Amino acid sequence: MPTHPLPLSTLGTASLFNVPTTAGLGVLCACVVAKPGPSGITLCTTAQKRARTPAEAIDWIRVALRAAAPALPPQKRRHVLSWADGDGHRTALSQLERGEPYGISVYADGGKITWKLTPHAP
């Protein structure tokens, strides 16, 4: 089935998958890209990653947002870059370090990209 991914759908390449967990709090990461298809059916692309630490999980999102920013409209670009380079990612990191899940979504091109981070014990 052909898909029509958003610019962010290229994130989560195979090199990001199945990273072994070491001692400490690991994080299960998922990125879901959903966009209505021509017949109204939602088409999805999913990437998953197992991060060794909360910081590694947050960096996965920060890199993705920076890579996608040039393809976004100016206002959305400023917003995602302010999260990636400002206090937004620090707040998310604190939440993960407390063992709480975190999620963030970006709406673009009629679709939605969502990152979900879930802490887990190794």
N, C-alpha and C positions, 0 to 999 in steps of 0.2 A: 504494500500500500504506500504510495508516495506521500511524503509529508511536505509541509510548507513551514519550515522552522523559522523562528525569530532569529535575529542576529546572535543572541546569546546561546542558541542551541548547539553551537559548535564547542561549547565548553564541556569539560568533563571527559577529556580524551582518555584512551585506554591507559595511559601512563599514570592517571590519577586513581585507578581502581585497585582494590585489594591490597592496600598498604597494611602490613602486619602491625598489630597493636603491641606496644611495649608496656612496661609497668606504668601505672598512673591512670588517669581518666582519659579514655579514648572517646571519640565522637563518630557516630554514624552520620554521614552527610548524603543528602539527596538534592538533586536539582531537577525540577519538572518544568518543561516548557509546554504550554497548552495554547492552541490557537484554533479558532473555528475554521473548518475546512469549507470547500465550496458547497457542500450539501448541508452545512450547519453542524456537522459532526466535529467534535473536538479532536484534534490530532495532537498527540503527546510525544515528546522526546524526553527520556530520563537518563541522567547520569548519576552514578553513585560512587561513594568514596568512603573509606574507613580511615579517619585521621588518627594519628597517634596522640594528639593533644588538642585541647580547645583552641590554642593559638593557630595550629596548623589548619583546623577547620575554618576559622575566620579568615585566614590568609587565602584559602581556596575561593571564598566568596569575593574577597577584595580583588584578587587577580581577575576573576570573571567580570566583575563590574568595571574595572579599568579597561579590560579588553573590549567590552561592549559599549562603553561610553561614547566613542565617536559615532556610532550608528544611531544614537538616541537623539531626540529633539533637545534643543539647548536647555530647557527648564529641567527635564528629566536627567539630562547629563549632569547638570550642576548638583542635583539631588543625590544621585548615586555616587558621584565623586565625593560629596561632602560626607556621606556615610562611610565610604571606603577610607578616606583620609582624615576624617574628623572624629567626633565623639561617638558616632553610631556604632562603629565596630568595637570600640572599647566597652561600651555598654553591653553589647552582645557577648563579648569575651567574658565579662564578669558574670553574666547570667550562666554561661556554660560552665565556668569554673565552680559555680555553686551547685552544679549538677542539674540545672534546669534546661529544658529544650529551648531552642530559638528558631524563629523563622522570619524570612523577609521576602517580599514579593515586589516585582517591577512589572508595570503594565506598559506595553509598547506594541505598536502595529496591530492593535485589536486583540492581542494575546496577553498572556500572563506567564512570567517566569518566577518560580518560587524555589527558594532554598530552604531546606529543613535540616536542622542540626539536632541530633539527639545524643546526649552523653551516655556512656555505658562503661561499666567496669571491664577491665581486660579479662 
